[in-house]
Amino acid sequence: MSDGHDIIPEWIAREIVPQEAVVRRWLSRRWRHAIDVEDVIQEAYCRIASLASVDHIDNPAAYFFRTAYSVATDAMRRAGIINFTSMTQIEWSTVMDSAPLADRALEASQELERVKNLLAALPDTSRRVIELRRIEGLSRRETAERLGVSENEVKNHLVRGLQRVMKSIADTDMRTSDDEQENDKIGERLN
């Protein structure tokens, strides 16, 4: 069991260390011979390790980039390098948050719920075959053994089940598209 003192080092190992190579390359490209990249990386680790908490950090990769940037600019100020370039908005835009945007997460959640409902509407054997083959990743033989059917039946249930799911999705999308077109026509008439 880890105590409170292990939280930050564990978080650094899990969230920050995997970003080190990218930050190191970025520092090397950005400031070439103006700074000692190794010193900047080590100082950035020290600053992050000295934090009382990491609860406020939503994007560890961006936080590591920002910390390394601050360390590098501090080092250049101390060295008397006046004319250093600041990081532009475009450069910061390449430091991406790996989490999906809220609208994409919501859309994916809704799509997953839609597929779950379509799978639930399938006959039990077809649904189980799809779950075992596509979700659990079992082979055709393993699926057949688990369900007590032939491998050929597994193949047929998989094909028929996926066809039904895909047809339902296409039908729903077509109805949605038709509804949107009708709403557009109504909106044009009102204007």
N, C-alpha and C positions, 0 to 999 in steps of 0.2 A: 504494500500500500504506500503510495507516495504522499508526502506531507506537502504543506504549502510552499516550501522552498523549491520543490521540484517542478512546479507548474511552469514557470517562465523558461527554464532550460529545456523542458520537454516541448513547449510551444515553439521555441527557437529551432530545435532539431526538426520538428514536424513542418513548420511554416516558413522559416527563414532560410535554413541551410539549403533546401532545394533551389532557391533563387540565386544562390551565390554566384554560380557560373555566369548567369545572365547579367547580373550587376557588375561583375568583374569585367566582362567584355564591354559593357556599356561605358564603364569608367575608362577603360583603355582607349576606346575609340574617341571618347569625348575630350579627354585631357592629355592623352598620349604621355608626354614626358614632363608635364607640369606637376604631377603628383606621384606619390608612391602608392600604387593601387593596393598593395598588400597592407600598408599602414591604414589606408582608408577603410578597407574591409574590416580589419581588426578593431578599429575605433568604432565603426558602426555596430559591430557585434557587442562591444563593451557598452555603448549607449543603450542598446536595446536590452541587454542583460541587466542593466541597472534600473530598469523600470520597476515601479512598485506593482504594476498590474498591466496586463495586456488586453483587458476587457474592452477598452475603448478602440481597439484596432479592428476595423472591419475588413481591411484589405492588406494583409501582411506583406505581399509583394510590393505594393505601392509604398507602404511604410518603410520597407527596407531601402527602396530606391531613394525615397526622400531623405532618409537618415544618411545614406552614403553621399548624396548630393550635399547635404549640410556639412558633413565632415570634410568633403573635398573643398568646398568654398571656404570653410574656416581655415583649412591648411593653406590655401592660397593667400588668404588675407594675412595670416601670420608670416608667410614667406615674402610678403610685400608685392605679390603679383596683383596689380591693380586691374588690368584689363582682361578679366576673365569673362567668358560668355555665360549668360544666364540660360537656364533651361527654358525653352520655348513651350508654348501650349501644344504645339504639334509633337514635340518630343515627349511631353507628359502623356499625350494621347496614346502612345505606344505601350504605356504601362497599363495593361488591361486587368480588370478584375475578372477572375475566372468564373465567378458566379453568373448565372444567366440573368438577364434583365427581368424585372418583375412581370412585364407583359408576356415575355416568352415563357417564363415559369408558369404563369397562369394558363396560357394557351396549351402548354405541354400537359399540365394537370387535367385540363378539360378534355384533351384528346385521349389521354390515358383512361379517363373515366368512360369516355365514349366507347373505346375499344373493349374495356371490361364489360360494359353492358352488352355489346354485340357478342362477345364470347359467351356470356351467360345465357344468351338466347339460343345458342347452338345446342344440338343434341349432346348428351353427356360424353359419349365416346369421342366425338369430334373435338369437343372443348378440351378434354383431357389430353388427346393426342397433341393438339396445338400447344397446350401448356408444357407438356413433357418435352416435346421436340424443340419448340422455339424459345420457351422461357427457361426451362431447366437445362436445356442443351443435351438431352439424351439422344443416343443414336436410334435409328429405326429399330434395330434388334432389341435394344434395352427397353424401348417404349412398348414394343410388341410383347415382350416377356412380362413387363409390369402390368399390362392391361389384359393379358391372356388372349391376344388376338394374333393373327398372322402379320408378317411384315408388309404384305401387300395391302391388308386392311388398314394398317397404319398409314401407308402412303395415300390410299383413297380417302380416308377420313381427313387427313391433313389437307389434301388438295380441295376437297369439297368444302371443308370448314373455312379455309382461307378464301375460297371463291365467294362464299356467302358473306363473309365479313367485308371483303373488298367491294362486293356489289352493294351492300348496305351503306358503306361509306360513300360510294359514288352516287347512289340514289339520294342520300341526305345532302351531299354537296350540290347536286343538281337542283334539288328543291330550294336550297338556300340561295343559290345563284338566281333562280327564277324569281324568288321573293324579292331579292335585292333589285333586280331589273324592274319588277313591277313597282316597287317603292320609288325608284328613280323616275319612272314614267309619271307616277302620281305627283311627285315633287315638281316635275317640269310643268305639269298642267296647272298646279297651284301658283307657280311663279308667273 
